[in-house]
Amino acid sequence: MDMNAAIDLSNHRHAVIPPRSTERFARPQLASQPKGELVRTLDGRELRLRDIEPGDVAALQRQFARLSPQDIRRRFLHSMSELPDSMAQRLCRIDPAIESAFVLVDETVKPAEIRAVGRIYVDEAADSAEFSVLVEPDWARVGLGHLLMQRLVDDCRRRGLHEIWGYVLLENRPMLHLCKDLGFTRRLIPDEPGTTQISLRL
């Protein structure tokens, strides 16, 4: 081996080793983007509006624990002391073919908390959907109910349904006023005093 060859080899010891093919062709790691969209309440607070997810069970149960007996009766039309695991699991695992459920999530706290929920159950035979909306008391009267109801109405129209309806206690004046503003009509239920059915043709 002559001197020139030795020098050449010495230089190659310091050469940059090319990356492995798996590194050269690997896709860049992109940060996962939060689902849904950010919305602001009438008083300036920020929430994330998104679809409900199976992982929301614990947050849904924590929200239920913050409700008063009156809030629970207005939402479920009867008294409940707790939200059982089986029911919470069912509420978070929807069938998108016949259900939609939206949550408004407060991400300024850890863990993030659900502040409002709106959902529909589709009756395919009747070409309509029953709705329900629940807003946490401390987040009432800041536009959350209106936002969720509008999203539910839009979803029903997207599905091509001809009506959205729900049962509301007569004592639940905020919901009755909200639905009146959105164009719903009321019909009393003779065999269920204190309850009215409200509906909107789409």
Secondary structure as UniProt FT lines:
FT   HELIX           3..12
FT   TURN            13..14
FT   HELIX           21..24
FT   STRAND          37..40
FT   TURN            42..43
FT   STRAND          46..51
FT   HELIX           54..56
FT   HELIX           57..65
FT   HELIX           69..76
FT   HELIX           85..92
FT   TURN            96..98
FT   STRAND          99..106
FT   TURN            107..108
FT   STRAND          113..123
FT   TURN            124..127
FT   STRAND          128..135
FT   HELIX           137..139
FT   TURN            140..141
FT   HELIX           144..158
FT   TURN            159..160
FT   STRAND          163..169
FT   TURN            170..171
FT   HELIX           173..181
FT   TURN            182..183
FT   STRAND          185..188
FT   TURN            190..191
FT   TURN            193..194
FT   STRAND          195..201
//
